[in-house]
């Protein structure tokens, strides 16, 4: 098996990658958080030559994008991107997906502490995806950021700091 040496010439210090069929053509596309260029790069898989990617679509990723995750925050059956920003910023961002190559503006949310890695899931089982971030500070904590509504009116104001052991015990992660 051969792997390409580089998927995108625009990638500088990629920190996170997620896969999804963004344009709904039946082929998995990629989204990459580029720390060095402060962008999120969308790479569309080319149906005419599967496994090759077309011209990169660059979205403003904000200051130091470190980790990204996908979920449908606004219940339109189209994935949105949530971004955790490098330590020291205490920020999360959400970019709303509109399908194909259409993306909304980045909406910024504050967090209680810096966020190293992000995951989106319905942690409180209310039918709306929430955000879970880990702290890079060495305190052994994570934050559960509850989704109080749908985009663009989403409110992620309820932040719960919890010991990382709780995450492991609840089955969300394993050692």
N, C-alpha and C positions, 0 to 999 in steps of 0.2 A: 504494500500500500504506500502511495506517495502522498505527502502532505504539501500544500503550497507553503512557500516561505513567508508569505504575507498576504492577508486578505484585503487590506486597505492601505494605500500609501499614506492616507491621512492619519492613521493610528499612531499616537505618541503616548507611551506609557499607559496602555490599556489596563484597566483594573478589574473589570467585571464584564461578563458576556451572558446574554440570555438568548434563547431560541424560541421563535414563534412564527407562524404563518401570517405575517402582518397584512399582506395584500390578498389573502384568501385565494391563492392560485393553486393550492395543494402542495407547495414547496416551502420548506422551512427556511425562514430568513433569520438574520442575526441582528442584535443590538449590542453595541459595545460602549462601555463607559471609558472615555479617554481622559485620563487625569491630566496629561501634558497639554492638551489642546482645549480643555474645559468643554468638551462636546460629547454628545451621545451620537454615535454613528449607526445608521441603519443600513445593513447590507442585504439587498434583495437577491434571493436565489433565482437564477435565470432558468425559466422553464425550457427554453430551447437547448440549453446545455446544463442540466441539473448538476449541482455541486460547484458551479461557478457563480460568482457574485458580480452584479453590475456596479455602476457608479454609486459611490457612497452618498447617502443623504445625511448631512450633518445638522444636528439640532443643538441649540445652545444648552449646555449641560450645567451651567452655573459653576461656581467656585469649587474646584477640586472634586469632581464626581468620582466616588470611590466604588460604590456598589449599586447595582440596579436590580429591580425585580419587576415582574409583570403581573397585573391583575386588571379586572374590569371594575373600576370604582363607580362608574356612572350607569351601570346596568344597560349598556347599549350593545353588548356582545362583541365589543372591540377592546382589545387590551390597551391599557394605559401603562405608562412607565413611572415607577417611583425610584427616586435617586437619593442615596445617602451620601453626604458630602464629607470629605476628609476631616479628621479630628481638628478641633479648634474652631469649627464653623457652627456646630450645633444646629444644622439645617437638614431638612428633607425637602425634596421638590417632587412635584407630580407633573408629568406631561401627558395631556389627554390625547388619546388616539382617536382619529376619525375614520380610519380605514385607508387601504392602499398606501399612499405616501403622504397623507394629510395628518398633520399633528398640530395640537394647540400650543399656546404659550405656556411656559413653565410657571407653575404656581408654587410659591415658597411657603414652607411651614417651619416653625421653630421647634426644637426638641429641648428636653431638660438638660441633656449633656450631649457631647459629640456622638455621632453615629458612625460606626465602622462598617457594618454590613446590614443589609436590609432584606426583609422577606415580607410578602403580603399574603395574608390568609384570613379567614373568618375565625378569629381566635375566640370570640365570645358567642358564636353561633347565633347571631342576629340576622344573618342573611346578607350582611355587608362586609366586604373585605377590610381588615384592619392592617396595621403596619407593625412589625416587630423589628427593632434594631438592637444590635449589640454595641456595647460601649468599648472603645479602644483604650480606655484609661487604666485598665488593669484592676478595676474595682470588682470584677466578676458580676456585673449587672447587665440587664437588658432593659429596654423600654417597650412597653406595649402602648401603642398609640391608637386609640379607638376612633373609628370612623363614625362621626355623628350625623352624616347625611351623604348626599350624592354630589359629585362634581357638577358645576363649579362651586356649589355651596357647601362643599365638604368641610367639616370642622374636625380637625385632629387635635383638639385642645386637651383632651383627657389623657394625660401621660402617667403611666404607672411604672415606677422603678422597682425592679424585683431582682432578687438574687438569681444568678445564672443556674444554680442548682434546681430552682423551681422549673425552669425551662426544660432541663434534662429529665426531671421527674415526671413532667406532664406529657412526655412523649414527643414533644416538638423537635427535639434534637437528641442525638445519642453520642455518648463518649466513645 
